[in-house]
Amino acid sequence: MADGFNPQEMIDRFRERADAVKKRNLPAVGGEERRLFIEQAERDFMDFAIIADASVALDDGILTLTINLRQNSDSGG
């Protein structure tokens, strides 16, 4: 599977998915269904954006994503 796999292309696809979620139109639903749709869109965006921000490495067939989840990444820890 690693042959021909470009990890940066995968990261770029996740960035595109995050952008698409932001632009997603709200369907004609109301009440509880509307709230659930919005909550799912927020989770989708967060998941896609986290992967899109990852540093990626492919070494000897092992894909490694490094994701900094610290509140202030400038503090170094």
C-alpha positions as CSV (number, residue, x, y, z in Angstrom):
1,M,0.0,0.0,0.0
2,A,2.9,2.4,0.7
3,D,4.0,2.2,-3.0
4,G,2.8,5.3,-4.7
5,F,1.2,6.7,-1.5
6,N,1.9,10.3,-0.9
7,P,1.1,11.3,2.7
8,Q,1.1,15.0,2.0
9,E,-1.7,14.4,-0.6
10,M,-3.7,12.7,2.2
11,I,-3.2,15.7,4.5
12,D,-4.3,18.0,1.6
13,R,-7.5,15.9,1.2
14,F,-8.3,16.3,4.9
15,R,-7.8,20.0,4.6
16,E,-10.2,20.0,1.6
17,R,-12.7,18.0,3.6
18,A,-12.5,20.5,6.5
19,D,-13.1,23.4,4.1
20,A,-16.0,21.5,2.6
21,V,-17.6,21.0,6.0
22,K,-17.4,24.8,6.7
23,K,-19.2,25.4,3.4
24,R,-21.8,22.7,3.8
25,N,-25.3,24.0,3.4
26,L,-27.8,23.4,6.2
27,P,-30.5,21.1,5.0
28,A,-34.2,22.1,5.4
29,V,-34.6,20.5,8.9
30,G,-35.6,22.0,12.1
31,G,-35.6,21.4,15.8
32,E,-33.7,18.5,17.2
33,E,-32.6,17.3,13.7
34,R,-31.1,20.7,13.0
35,R,-29.2,20.7,16.2
36,L,-27.8,17.2,15.6
37,F,-26.8,18.1,12.1
38,I,-24.9,21.2,13.3
39,E,-23.2,19.2,16.1
40,Q,-22.1,16.5,13.6
41,A,-20.7,19.2,11.2
42,E,-18.7,20.7,14.1
43,R,-17.3,17.2,15.0
44,D,-16.5,16.5,11.3
45,F,-14.7,19.9,10.9
46,M,-12.7,19.3,14.1
47,D,-11.6,15.8,13.0
48,F,-10.7,16.8,9.5
49,A,-8.9,20.0,10.7
50,I,-6.8,18.0,13.3
51,I,-5.6,15.6,10.6
52,A,-5.0,18.5,8.2
53,D,-2.7,20.2,10.7
54,A,-0.6,17.0,11.3
55,S,3.0,16.6,10.5
56,V,3.3,13.5,8.5
57,A,6.1,10.9,7.8
58,L,6.2,7.7,5.9
59,D,9.2,5.6,7.0
60,D,9.6,2.0,5.8
61,G,5.8,1.6,5.3
62,I,4.9,3.1,8.6
63,L,2.7,6.2,8.4
64,T,3.2,8.5,11.4
65,L,1.0,11.5,12.1
66,T,2.2,14.0,14.7
67,I,-0.5,16.2,16.1
68,N,0.1,18.9,18.6
69,L,-3.0,19.2,20.9
70,R,-1.4,21.5,23.4
71,Q,-3.4,24.7,24.0
72,N,-0.4,27.0,23.4
73,S,2.0,25.3,21.0
74,D,4.4,28.3,21.2
75,S,5.2,27.5,24.8
76,G,7.1,24.3,24.0
77,G,5.2,22.3,26.5
